[in-house]
């Protein structure tokens, strides 16, 4: 695996790969890699000739300076973790991605101003901007995103469709540890006790899914049911519990496949999770 730091270098490499009619699988990350990232990378390895992984902690998608400051960094550990799976690791500096004369950003639609967009204003604009840059630089055939960040996956998918970017966006199911806790780079910030109780998030989602399967179709009742379960988690503060259609539209009565999304803090660590319920 080769480590590349310059935009012009990875761009030249990627364009040469595509000229040879080879496919590129691309996984954008902010580092602090874990089994969930490895699952994305392995899927890209299975489906493409060449795999490019990026590590860049994007300041434009952080709405809290303290959150950016405490985000975990360990490039050497990350490099060792993925060197058997990826062909190229792209690790640009902030100056490389956003030079002093950089003035452009992506504007996202209403679907990005709800949920995460409401609690983290400006987050999706920053995320969409850097993802657009990466897709332009690395010209991948396919790009892989974990469905734990379901709204992010939908925002990127919409951007690619709207701007006619020639890449297939692949959503990959959430990877969980043995307790059911969704893999996240933020999990390392949880205390041992908070990590144990964080497993109750997935249990609450599963219990709520079962309530829907059992016949409940009123979204307000479903949200309240899940909220009551989450309120039982010690040391937690809930931001939102939301039932949405898969395109992230509000619905009062469930008549199609839905996604149940939650965000909460346990201690000082903010966590998100979701579960898809199919209307069979």
C-alpha positions, 0 to 999 in steps of 0.5 A: 500500500502506497501512502499519498499526500498530494492531491495532484499525485493521487489524481494522476494515479487515479486517472491512470487507473481509469485509463487502463479500464480498471475500477476504483473503490473509494472509502473516505474516512476521518481516521480512527479506523475500526472494524466497521471501516475494515468491512467497507474496505473489504467490500471495496476490495471484493468489487474493484480492481483498485482500492483507495482509502482517504484519511482526512479530519475535515474541519468544515464538518465540525460545528464544535471546535472542542469536538474537532480537537478531541477527535482521535488521531493515529495515522500510523495505527490506521495505516497498519490496520488497512495496509493488507486491504488497500492499494493507496492511502490518501492523507492530505493536509488541511492546506492541501484540501483547502488552500488559502484561496479556497472559497467554494462549498456545496449547498445541501437541500432541506433533507439535510437540515433535519435531524443531524442538520438541525443539531449540527448546523453546517455539518452536511455542507462541510461533509458534502464539500469534502466528499465532492472534492474527493470524488473529483480527485479520486474519480472512483467507480464506487464509493462506500459509506456505512449506513450507521450514518444513514442521513449522510449516505442519503445526502451524498447519494442526492448530491451525486445524482443532482450533480451528475457525478459518475460514481455509484454510492454503495451503502454498507450495513452497520457493523456492531460489536458483540453487545450490539453497539454500532462501531464508531470512532467515538466509542474509544471516548466512552468509559468502560461503564458508559460503553456497557450501557451504550449497548442499550441503544441497539436494544431499544431500536430492536424492541421498537422494530418489534413493536412496528412488526407487531402492528403499530403504525402511528409514527408518534407512538413509535417515537415515544415508545423508543424515547421512553426506552432510551430515557432509561439509559443512565448518564444519557441525554437524548437529542432526537428519535425520528421515524422517517421513510427511507428517503427521509420524509416525515410520515404520520402513519407507516405505510412503507419501509422506514428508518428509525434514527436516534441521536444521544449523548452518553457522558460527553460522547455523542452517538447516533444509530438507526434501524431499517424496518421493512413493511413486508 
